[in-house]
Amino acid sequence: MNSFSDTAGASPPAQSVEISPDTKSGRLSDSDGVGGPTIKINVSYGSSLHQIHLPAQSTFGDFKKLLVNKTGLESEQQRIFFRGIEKNDREKLHLEGVKDKSKILLLERAASKEKKLEETRKLNEMSKAIEAITGVRAEVDKLSDRVSVLEVAINAGDKASEKEFLLLTELLMKQLLKLDGIEAEGEAKLQRKAEVRRVQGLVDMLDSLKARNSNPSGQSGSAATGTTHWETFDTVTEDSNDPSSATTPSSTKVSQDWERFD
């Protein structure tokens, strides 16, 4: 009896107890920063599935920050749903029943989605505009080469057909109309403006070449006329400044008056 009572009164031997992740949350709070065991959450976003690892006592706001790099959506663009209910940033995961391997639904806010669609639309329109301008530029390149050939011929003293001038001008104006019909913004608008100036410059050059072609000696004749005018002007100027021609009569009269006075 005594031996039994001694045995019964003795303290039981120490036993090792395994601590579950849920019971050691307080001990992990210092290392995790936020607190709680690290859990894995499955996130469904459209046709994509992502996995996020974070402390169980994190907020949904913390959860959103980790989703930025995964999805490309900023925190303010995200809508988080758990068990069919949208969660706000201040609510904590573990208090709302989020556990390891829980599934969360991510949606993009409508305003953000519309903004992206608008940006995509603008990019597509710009791409189409640049493609159209590139096509016009290729045609203008060909016409520019023909204008250059025409210029070389006229500079060499050759005479070109009037039909060639009319045809090139008409073709250039068609390209100008194409450019006018292209709706463009941003970089595409700048490219269109530059090409319009280029076409207008070629049309002006054709007008000048056409005038020279119609009257090959007109330029030299104008130069001669201008020279004659300038020579006349110089002569008049020189005569007016020449003391012998401009002041002699007055001087003679004054001398005669003084002689009379004497």
Helices and strands as residue ranges (DSSP letters): H 2-9, H 25-32, E 38-45, E 48-55, H 60-71, G 75-77, E 78-82, E 85-87, G 94-96, E 103-108, H 110-155, H 162-180, H 187-214, H 218-241, H 243-246, H 248-261
